[in-house]
Amino acid sequence: MGYGGGPSQRIRRTPHVSSSSPGESFAAAIERIDRALNRLDTSVRSLSARTRSTGQLQAETQRLAADRARLAGDLDRATARADRLDETAEEVSRRLSEAMDTVRSVLEQGELRG
């Protein structure tokens, strides 16, 4: 091989050595750490906001489910009442029809007699 090593030999890379002073390297490292902490803080705040939003959505979902259950009960009671009203209206209609038939019958008998 042209570069002096076989396939099993690993190439070692030396870390980049800058020409800056140790103080400048330290300041740059501090700056990188500061940027990383700021990104972490932003991420934590974003996650916290999403967690609050999720909690609010869950609470709203529970409120909606409770409202739905209450409305379903109200609808069941209203439907039962409407059914009773329909039955009552049918009974009143039947009785009115019978009463009108009775009145007609009495009037017809009165005309025949008189």
Backbone as a ProteinNet text record, in pm:
[ID]
protein_1_A
[PRIMARY]
MGYGGGPSQRIRRTPHVSSSSPGESFAAAIERIDRALNRLDTSVRSLSARTRSTGQLQAETQRLAADRARLAGDLDRATARADRLDETAEEVSRRLSEAMDTVRSVLEQGELRG
[TERTIARY]
82.3	0	87	43.1	123.3	141.5	56	69.9	140	190	275.9	203.3	83.2	14.5	-89.1	-120.9	-222	-360.4	-460.7	-598.6	-630.3	-558.4	-588.7	-523.6	-435	-367.3	-455.8	-472.8	-558.4	-476.7	-538.7	-472.9	-499.9	-397.5	-412.9	-407.9	-504.3	-508.4	-470.7	-387.4	-349.2	-446.8	-482.4	-575.2	-515	-604.2	-561.4	-503	-385.6	-318.5	-323.4	-386.9	-396.3	-276.3	-258.5	-145.9	-185.1	-311.1	-354.3	-300.3	-306.8	-255.6	-355.2	-311.6	-402.3	-519.2	-500	-608.1	-716	-672.1	-769.9	-845.5	-781.1	-847	-949.1	-911	-1001.8	-1124.5	-1102.7	-1213.7	-1304.7	-1247.2	-1327.9	-1408.4	-1346.7	-1418	-1533.9	-1508.8	-1614.6	-1728.4	-1693.7	-1795.3	-1877.7	-1810.6	-1883.3	-1974.8	-1925.7	-2008.2	-2128.1	-2105.6	-2214.1	-2321	-2276.5	-2373.1	-2449.1	-2379.1	-2443.5	-2545.7	-2511.4	-2605.4	-2727.2	-2705.7	-2818.7	-2910.4	-2850.1	-2933	-3009.1	-2943.1	-3007.2	-3121.8	-3099.6	-3203.5	-3323.7	-3296.8	-3404.9	-3481.6	-3410.2	-3474.8	-3560.7	-3508.6	-3584.2	-3710.5	-3697.3	-3815.3	-3919	-3872.8	-3963.6	-4033.6	-3958.5	-4016.9	-4117.1	-4083.7	-4174.2	-4304.4	-4293.1	-4413.4	-4497.9	-4431.4	-4506.5	-4572.6	-4505.4	-4562.1	-4684.7	-4674.6	-4790	-4904.6	-4873.2	-4976.9	-5043.1	-4962.1	-5016.9	-5107.5	-5063.5	-5146.1	-5276.1	-5269.2	-5390.8	-5483.9	-5427.5	-5510	-5575.8	-5502.1	-5559.3	-5672.1	-5652.6	-5757.1	-5879.7	-5857.3	-5969.1	-6042.1	-5967.2	-6027.6	-6114.7	-6066.7	-6146.3	-6272.6	-6259.7	-6378.8	-6478.6	-6428.7	-6518	-6585.7	-6512	-6570.7	-6680	-6655.6	-6757.3	-6879.6	-6857	-6969.4	-7047.4	-6975.2	-7040.8	-7127.9	-7075.6	-7152.9	-7277.3	-7260.7	-7375.6	-7479.2	-7432.5	-7524.6	-7593.3	-7520.8	-7581.8	-7693.5	-7670.8	-7775.9	-7894.4	-7866.9	-7975.5	-8055.8	-7985.9	-8053.7	-8139.7	-8088	-8166.4	-8294.2	-8282	-8400.3	-8498.9	-8448.3	-8535.5	-8605	-8533	-8592.5	-8703.4	-8679.1	-8781.4	-8904.7	-8882.4	-8994.7	-9072.2	-8999.7	-9065.7	-9148.6	-9095.5	-9171.3	-9299.7	-9290	-9410.4	-9510.8	-9460.9	-9550.2	-9620.2	-9545.3	-9606.6	-9716.4	-9688.9	-9789.7	-9912.1	-9888.2	-9999.2	-10079.8	-10011.8	-10081.2	-10165.6	-10111.8	-10190	-10314	-10299.2	-10412.8	-10517	-10472.9	-10566.4	-10638.1	-10564.6	-10625.8	-10730.2	-10698.4	-10794.2	-10920.4	-10902.3	-11017	-11101.3	-11036.2	-11110.8	-11192.9	-11131.1	-11201.4	-11323.2	-11307.8	-11420.5	-11528.8	-11487	-11583.6	-11659.8	-11588.7	-11656.8	-11754.7	-11716.5	-11807.3	-11931.3	-11912.4	-12024.7	-12116.9	-12060.6	-12140.7	-12218.6	-12155.8	-12225.2	-12340.2	-12312.3	-12414.1	-12533.4	-12505.8	-12613.7	-12691.5	-12622.8	-12690.2	-12776.1	-12725.6	-12802.3	-12927.8	-12915	-13030.6	-13133.6	-13087.6	-13176.9	-13249.9	-13187.1	-13251.7	-13354.9	-13326.1	-13419.5	-13544.6	-13535.5	-13649.1	-13731.5	-13673.2	-13739.6	-13775.5
-116.4	0	123.2	224.5	342.8	429.9	418.1	508.3	444.2	324.4	265	184.8	138.3	58.7	-29.8	-137.4	-229.1	-184.1	-259.6	-221.5	-226.2	-305.4	-313.8	-203.2	-128.6	-21.5	102.7	163	281.1	406.7	503.3	632.6	716.2	765.3	849.9	995.8	1066.3	1209.5	1284.6	1379.5	1461.8	1575.7	1612.5	1724.6	1850.7	1934.8	2059.9	2149.6	2188.6	2276.7	2416.3	2505.9	2643.4	2722.4	2830.6	2915.4	3015.6	3004.9	3100.2	3059.2	3151.4	3126.8	3042.4	2980.4	2900.9	2982.9	3107.2	3193.8	3211.2	3227.8	3242.8	3112.6	2997.7	2868.4	2848.2	2888.9	2877.3	2966.4	3087.1	3179.9	3125.1	3065.3	3008.1	2889.6	2807.7	2692.8	2740.6	2844	2900.5	2952.7	3017.6	3070.9	2957.5	2847.3	2731.9	2669.8	2659	2604.3	2694.6	2825.7	2921.8	2908	2895.8	2877.2	2746	2640.9	2510.8	2517.9	2586.9	2603.1	2684.7	2786.1	2865.1	2780	2696.6	2606.8	2507.9	2454.9	2363	2431.4	2553.5	2629.7	2651.1	2687.3	2706.6	2576.4	2466.7	2337.1	2299.3	2323.5	2292.1	2377.2	2505.6	2593.1	2547.3	2510	2461.8	2333.7	2242.5	2117.5	2145.2	2236.3	2272.2	2329.9	2416.4	2475.4	2367.6	2275.6	2167.1	2077.4	2053.5	1971.2	2039.7	2172	2247.3	2240.2	2256.7	2251.1	2113.7	2010.2	1874.7	1857.1	1905.9	1898.2	1973.5	2090.7	2169.4	2097.3	2035.1	1959.5	1839.9	1773.6	1659.8	1705.8	1816.9	1870	1909.9	1973.7	2014.3	1890.4	1787.8	1663.1	1601.3	1602.8	1549.5	1632	1765.5	1851	1822.4	1807.8	1778.2	1643.2	1543.7	1411.4	1418.6	1495.7	1512.3	1584.1	1688.7	1759.9	1667.1	1585.2	1491.8	1393.1	1341.8	1247.7	1315.8	1439.8	1513.7	1538.8	1580.9	1606.5	1479	1367.5	1239.3	1203.2	1225.4	1200.3	1292.3	1420.9	1516.2	1473.9	1430.2	1385.5	1262.3	1168.4	1049.2	1087.6	1179.3	1222.1	1297	1383.1	1458.5	1364.6	1264	1166.7	1087.9	1046	972.7	1061	1187.7	1281.3	1300.8	1316.2	1333.1	1209.6	1092.5	969.1	966.9	1005.9	1010.5	1112.9	1228.6	1330.8	1279.7	1207.7	1149.7	1050.2	966.4	868.1	938.8	1044.2	1120.4	1188.9	1246.6	1313.9	1213.7	1095.1	991.7	953.4	940.7	906.7	1018.2	1143.7	1257.8	1260	1236.4	1235.2	1125	1007.3	895.6	930.2	989.2	1023.5	1133.6	1232.4	1338	1279.3	1188.6	1124.1	1047.7	976.9	904.6	1001.6	1112.3	1211.9	1272.9	1303.8	1360.7	1258.7	1132.5	1028.4	1019.4	1031	1025.3	1145.4	1264.1	1384.9	1371.1	1323.7	1303.4	1204.6	1098.8	996.1	1053.5	1134	1194.4	1292.1	1370.6	1466.6	1395	1286.9	1210.8	1150.2	1101.1	1043.5	1152.1	1271.8	1383	1425.7	1423.2	1462.2	1357.1	1230.3	1123.3	1131.2	1175	1184.1	1309.5	1399.5	1512.7	1618.9
0	0	0	-65.1	-88	33.6	136	248.4	367.2	351.1	451.5	556.8	529.3	628.9	564.8	629.5	577.7	618.1	574.6	604.8	753.6	830.2	972.4	1052.6	992.3	1063.8	1065.5	1181.2	1195.3	1176.3	1117.2	1099	1222	1282.8	1401	1359.4	1412.2	1383.3	1508.6	1494	1608.8	1619.8	1740.4	1755.8	1698.1	1646.7	1586.2	1694.4	1674.8	1771.2	1714.2	1790.9	1742.1	1790.4	1724.1	1761.4	1868.7	1918.1	2019.5	2155.6	2246.4	2381	2459	2569.2	2651	2704.2	2731.9	2780.1	2675.4	2548.6	2440	2419.3	2430.3	2415.2	2525.6	2646.8	2759.7	2739	2693.6	2668.4	2559.3	2455.9	2348	2400.2	2486.2	2543.6	2630.3	2710.1	2794.2	2706.5	2597.8	2506.4	2445.6	2406.5	2351.1	2456.1	2578.4	2687.2	2712	2710.6	2732.2	2623.4	2496.7	2387	2403.9	2442.6	2462.5	2575.5	2684.5	2795.8	2753.9	2672.6	2623	2536.2	2450.1	2367.4	2455.6	2557.5	2650.3	2723.7	2769.1	2838.2	2746.1	2621.8	2524.3	2503.2	2492.7	2473.6	2593.7	2712.9	2835.1	2842.9	2810.9	2812.4	2710	2592.2	2487.5	2531.9	2589.8	2638.3	2748.9	2837	2945.9	2890.6	2791.4	2730.3	2663.2	2593.4	2527.9	2631.2	2742.7	2849.1	2908.8	2932	2982.6	2882.4	2753.6	2650.7	2648.9	2661.7	2663.7	2785	2899.3	3020.5	3003.7	2942.8	2919.6	2823.1	2720.5	2625.4	2693.7	2780.4	2852.3	2944.2	3012.5	3100.2	3018.8	2904.9	2818	2764.6	2729.3	2681.4	2790.6	2914.5	3025.3	3047.7	3037.1	3051	2939.5	2817.4	2704.8	2721.7	2770.3	2793	2899.6	3005.4	3110.2	3053.7	2974	2910.8	2819	2743.3	2652.1	2730.6	2840.2	2922.9	2978.7	3026.6	3079.6	2970.6	2852.9	2741.8	2695.4	2695.9	2657.4	2755.1	2884.3	2984.6	2962.9	2937.8	2910.3	2787.7	2684.7	2562.4	2588.9	2666.6	2699.9	2774.1	2873.1	2948.1	2857.9	2769.6	2678.8	2581	2533.8	2441.6	2511.1	2634.9	2710.5	2732.5	2764.5	2785.4	2654.8	2544.6	2415.2	2380	2410.7	2385.8	2468.7	2597.8	2682.4	2630.1	2583.4	2527.2	2401.1	2315.5	2195	2231.8	2330.8	2374.4	2430.1	2509.4	2566.9	2457.3	2358.4	2247.5	2168.6	2147.8	2077.8	2158	2289.1	2375.2	2374.1	2382	2377.2	2243.6	2135.5	2002.3	1992.1	2044.5	2040.3	2120.1	2239.2	2323.5	2259.6	2196.4	2127.1	2012.8	1940.2	1829.3	1880.9	1992.3	2052.6	2099.1	2159.8	2207.9	2090.8	1981.2	1863.4	1805.3	1802.7	1753.5	1842	1972.7	2066.9	2044.7	2029.1	2006.6	1876.6	1770.5	1642	1658.9	1730.5	1751.2	1826.1	1930.9	2009	1921.2	1840.4	1752.7	1648.6	1593.6	1495.1	1557.2	1679	1748.4	1779.7	1812.7	1839.4	1715	1600.2	1475.9	1435.2	1465.9	1431.7	1515.6	1638	1729.5	1702.8	1654.7	1649.8	1573.1
[MASK]
++++++++++++++++++++++++++++++++++++++++++++++++++++++++++++++++++++++++++++++++++++++++++++++++++++++++++++++++++

